[in-house]
Amino acid sequence: MNASLLSLLLLFLTSHMVGQSPKRDTSAPKGGWVVPTAEELKKVEAAIPAELPAKPKGDRKLLVYSLSHGFKHNSRLIGEEMLKLIERKTGAFTLTINNDAIKWTSIYLKQFDAIAVLNATGLHNGFKGDNRQAFLDFVYDGGGLFGCHAATDGGKKWWPEYSELWGGAFGGHPWGKTGTWRIQNYDPRHVLNRCFHGEGFDINDELYRQIHPYRKGCFRTLTGIDLSARQNTHNNNGKLKTVPPEEERKPGEPKPANVPLNLEREYPTSWCKKAGKGRVFYATFGHNESAYWNPKIVEHYLRGLQYVLGDLRADDASDEAIENSNK
């Protein structure tokens, strides 16, 4: 090819490329991913305890799903890095991140001790048919399930069994990401709460309200919104916070007006529970990146992980069962 033809070809290719934007990563937030800085990763590593709460009973394997099918959290990235750093620093588990739900078959899941749903929204849009059943069977047959923040933002009327597994479903967040909220330590002596040293704590994060299938006493509450703190119940204008009604709308029904926050109920922020032969731990913390370098939250996560993996024994009798036994 002579020089003139080569120049024409390059001009043609260049003219057709001008104005074309790169293909957007549909798994990323609207503005694209903002990756954790080296300084942030150092803070995450420093927040991980030097010693494990419990010695692993074997070579534990943790399977992670972190792909969102609704709202995308940028903190997914630092959450994944936190798990990698825990793996590297403590040896508590061997980590596998697999966001291809089709591969989550019963045979595939047998090699793992626990599943972690890391800030992933809308799993009812990711898991279908046999893969849904394999997920549920894995836990009910004795596996572990760990979830943080957006893990309960899925299921609902589209996959009610998934929400039932957790014990609750996302129903709004009247405690937004810019606020600092007071958290009550429901059980200071509980092994999963020892990271809080017998006290409540403040956190800057976005916290979920849980709705149906949540009901009072359905799991072992570890922490919750402290309703004695005015910032947790009232807006800056002094008016009571409002939330969407807990009833799910039928198709075609208009969106109802928000209703006042119900101060007669409780708003759990972390809990553990039995699920058949399996173990479930959930914490609403983790919308903001800072949660993943907060030493108290990171240790809470780690204790929850070791509980669902089967290495850390924890009392997971439900609040309801405990209350009935005390009568």
C-alpha positions in Angstrom: 0.0 0.0 0.0 1.5 3.4 -1.0 1.7 6.3 1.3 -1.3 8.2 -0.1 -3.6 5.3 0.3 -2.4 4.6 3.8 -3.0 8.3 4.7 -6.6 8.1 3.3 -7.3 4.9 5.3 -6.0 6.5 8.5 -8.1 9.6 7.9 -11.2 7.5 7.3 -10.7 5.5 10.5 -10.0 8.6 12.5 -13.0 10.5 11.2 -15.3 7.6 12.2 -13.8 7.3 15.7 -14.2 11.0 16.6 -17.1 11.7 18.8 -17.5 8.0 19.9 -17.5 7.6 23.6 -16.1 4.5 25.2 -18.6 1.8 26.1 -20.0 2.5 29.6 -19.5 -0.1 32.3 -23.1 -0.9 33.2 -22.1 -2.4 36.5 -20.7 1.0 37.6 -22.4 4.0 39.2 -23.6 6.7 36.9 -20.4 8.7 37.2 -18.2 5.7 36.8 -16.1 3.9 39.4 -13.9 5.9 41.8 -11.3 3.4 42.9 -10.0 3.3 46.5 -6.8 5.3 47.1 -3.6 3.8 48.5 -4.2 5.8 51.7 -7.8 4.4 52.0 -6.6 0.9 51.6 -4.0 1.4 54.3 -6.8 2.5 56.6 -8.8 -0.5 55.8 -5.9 -2.8 56.5 -5.2 -1.0 59.8 -8.8 -1.6 60.8 -8.6 -5.3 60.5 -7.8 -7.0 63.9 -4.4 -8.6 64.2 -5.9 -11.7 65.7 -9.1 -13.6 64.6 -12.0 -13.9 67.1 -11.9 -17.6 66.5 -9.4 -20.1 65.0 -10.7 -21.5 61.7 -11.7 -25.2 62.0 -10.6 -25.8 58.4 -9.7 -24.2 55.1 -12.8 -22.0 54.9 -14.0 -20.9 51.5 -16.1 -17.7 51.0 -18.1 -17.0 47.8 -19.0 -13.4 47.1 -21.6 -11.8 44.9 -21.2 -8.1 44.5 -23.0 -7.2 41.2 -25.9 -4.8 41.6 -29.0 -5.0 39.4 -30.5 -1.7 40.7 -28.7 1.2 42.4 -24.9 0.8 42.1 -22.8 1.5 45.2 -19.3 2.8 44.6 -18.4 1.3 48.0 -18.6 -2.1 46.4 -15.0 -1.6 45.4 -13.6 -0.9 48.8 -15.8 -3.7 50.3 -14.1 -6.2 47.9 -10.7 -4.9 48.9 -11.6 -5.2 52.6 -12.4 -8.9 52.1 -9.2 -9.4 50.1 -7.2 -7.8 52.9 -8.9 -9.9 55.5 -8.0 -13.0 53.5 -4.4 -11.9 53.2 -3.9 -10.6 56.7 -5.8 -13.2 58.8 -6.2 -16.4 56.6 -9.8 -16.6 57.9 -11.0 -17.8 54.5 -10.1 -18.2 50.8 -12.0 -15.7 48.8 -13.8 -16.2 45.5 -15.8 -13.4 43.8 -18.1 -14.7 41.1 -20.9 -12.4 39.8 -22.1 -14.9 37.1 -25.3 -16.2 38.7 -25.7 -18.8 36.1 -22.7 -20.6 37.5 -24.2 -20.7 41.0 -25.5 -24.3 40.7 -26.0 -26.7 43.6 -22.8 -28.6 42.5 -20.8 -25.4 42.3 -21.9 -24.2 45.7 -20.9 -27.4 47.5 -17.2 -26.3 47.6 -18.0 -23.2 49.7 -18.7 -22.7 53.4 -20.5 -19.4 53.1 -21.9 -16.8 50.7 -21.4 -13.1 51.1 -23.7 -10.7 49.3 -21.6 -7.6 49.3 -23.7 -4.4 48.7 -25.5 -6.0 45.8 -29.0 -4.7 44.9 -31.8 -6.5 43.1 -30.6 -10.1 43.2 -34.1 -11.1 42.0 -33.0 -9.7 38.6 -29.7 -11.6 38.7 -30.8 -15.1 39.9 -33.4 -17.1 38.1 -34.9 -20.6 38.3 -32.6 -23.3 39.5 -29.9 -20.8 40.5 -32.4 -19.2 43.0 -33.2 -22.6 44.4 -29.5 -23.5 44.7 -28.8 -20.3 46.6 -31.6 -21.0 49.1 -30.8 -24.7 49.5 -27.2 -23.9 50.2 -28.1 -21.8 53.2 -31.0 -23.9 54.6 -28.9 -27.1 54.2 -26.2 -25.7 56.5 -24.2 -23.1 54.7 -23.6 -19.5 55.9 -24.9 -16.2 54.5 -23.3 -12.8 55.2 -24.7 -9.5 53.9 -23.9 -5.9 54.3 -25.9 -2.8 53.4 -27.7 -3.4 50.0 -27.9 -7.2 50.5 -31.6 -6.8 51.7 -32.4 -4.6 48.7 -33.7 -7.4 46.6 -36.3 -10.2 46.7 -39.5 -8.6 48.0 -42.5 -9.6 45.8 -40.2 -10.7 43.0 -38.3 -13.3 45.1 -40.0 -13.4 48.5 -38.0 -16.4 49.6 -34.8 -14.3 49.4 -36.2 -11.6 51.7 -37.5 -14.3 54.0 -34.0 -15.8 54.3 -32.6 -12.5 55.6 -35.6 -11.7 57.8 -36.3 -8.3 56.3 -36.3 -6.2 53.1 -35.1 -2.7 52.3 -37.8 -0.1 52.9 -36.1 3.2 52.5 -33.4 5.0 54.4 -34.6 7.9 56.5 -31.0 8.0 57.9 -29.1 9.3 54.9 -25.4 9.1 54.0 -24.6 12.7 55.1 -25.9 12.3 58.7 -24.3 10.9 61.8 -26.5 8.5 63.6 -26.5 7.0 67.1 -26.6 3.2 67.2 -27.8 1.3 70.2 -25.9 -1.8 71.3 -28.7 -4.3 72.0 -26.6 -7.0 73.5 -23.3 -5.8 74.9 -22.2 -9.3 76.0 -23.0 -11.0 72.6 -19.9 -12.4 71.0 -20.7 -10.6 67.7 -20.8 -7.3 69.6 -17.6 -7.4 71.5 -16.1 -5.0 69.0 -18.3 -2.3 70.5 -16.8 -2.7 74.1 -20.2 -2.7 75.8 -21.3 0.7 74.3 -23.3 2.2 71.6 -21.6 4.3 68.9 -22.1 7.0 66.3 -21.6 6.4 62.6 -21.8 8.5 59.4 -23.5 6.2 57.0 -26.8 5.5 55.2 -28.9 3.1 57.2 -31.8 1.0 56.0 -35.2 0.6 57.4 -36.4 -3.0 57.2 -39.9 -3.9 56.2 -41.9 -7.1 55.5 -41.0 -9.9 56.0 -39.4 -8.2 59.0 -41.4 -8.5 62.2 -40.3 -7.8 65.8 -38.4 -10.7 67.3 -37.9 -12.7 64.1 -34.1 -12.8 64.6 -31.4 -12.0 67.2 -31.0 -8.2 67.1 -27.4 -7.0 67.7 -27.7 -3.3 67.0 -30.4 -0.8 66.1 -31.3 2.8 65.7 -31.2 4.6 69.0 -34.7 6.2 69.1 -33.7 8.3 72.2 -31.4 10.4 69.9 -33.4 13.2 68.4 -31.4 13.3 65.2 -32.5 9.7 64.5 -36.2 10.6 64.7 -36.5 14.2 63.6 -35.4 16.3 60.6 -33.4 19.6 61.0 -36.7 21.5 60.9 -37.9 19.7 64.0 -40.5 17.6 62.2 -40.7 13.8 62.5 -38.9 11.9 59.7 -41.2 10.3 57.2 -40.9 7.0 55.3 -42.7 5.2 52.5 -45.7 3.1 53.7 -44.7 -0.5 54.5 -47.5 -1.9 52.3 -46.3 -3.0 48.8 -48.3 -1.4 46.0 -50.1 -3.4 43.4 -49.3 -2.8 39.8 -50.8 0.4 38.5 -51.5 1.8 41.9 -50.4 5.4 42.5 -47.5 6.0 44.9 -48.9 6.9 48.3 -47.7 9.8 50.3 -45.0 9.2 52.9 -46.1 8.6 56.5 -44.4 9.6 59.8 -41.7 7.3 61.2 -43.3 4.8 63.6 -41.6 5.4 66.9 -43.5 2.4 68.5 -41.4 -0.1 66.5 -37.7 -0.8 66.5 -35.2 -0.4 63.6 -32.5 -3.0 63.7 -29.2 -2.3 62.0 -27.5 -5.7 62.4 -28.6 -9.2 63.4 -27.9 -12.9 63.2 -30.4 -15.7 62.8 -30.8 -19.4 62.0 -32.1 -20.4 58.6 -32.8 -24.1 58.7 -29.4 -25.7 59.4 -27.7 -22.5 58.2 -26.5 -19.2 59.7 -27.3 -15.7 58.6 -25.6 -12.4 59.5 -26.6 -9.0 58.2 -25.4 -5.4 58.9 -26.9 -2.3 57.2 -23.6 -0.4 57.4 -21.6 0.1 54.2 -23.1 2.7 51.9 -20.2 5.1 52.7 -16.6 4.0 52.0 -15.6 5.0 55.5 -17.5 2.1 57.0 -14.9 -0.2 55.6 -12.1 1.4 57.5 -14.1 1.9 60.7 -12.4 -0.5 63.2 -15.6 -1.3 65.0 -17.6 -2.0 61.8 -14.8 -4.0 60.2 -14.5 -6.2 63.3 -18.3 -6.6 63.4 -18.1 -7.8 59.8 -15.2 -10.1 60.6 -17.1 -11.6 63.6 -20.2 -12.0 61.4 -18.1 -13.7 58.7 -16.5 -16.2 61.1 -20.0 -16.9 62.5 -21.5 -17.7 59.1 -18.4 -19.7 58.2 -19.0 -21.9 61.2 -15.9 -21.0 63.2 -17.3 -18.5 65.8 -20.1 -19.8 68.0 -22.7 -17.3 68.6 -26.1 -17.3 70.3 -28.6 -17.0 67.4 -31.8 -17.7 69.2 -34.3 -15.1 68.1 -35.5 -12.3 70.3 -38.9 -13.8 70.2 -37.7 -17.2 71.4 -35.7 -15.6 74.2 -38.6 -13.6 75.4 -40.9 -16.7 75.4 -38.3 -18.7 77.4 -38.3 -16.0 80.1 -42.0 -16.0 80.6 
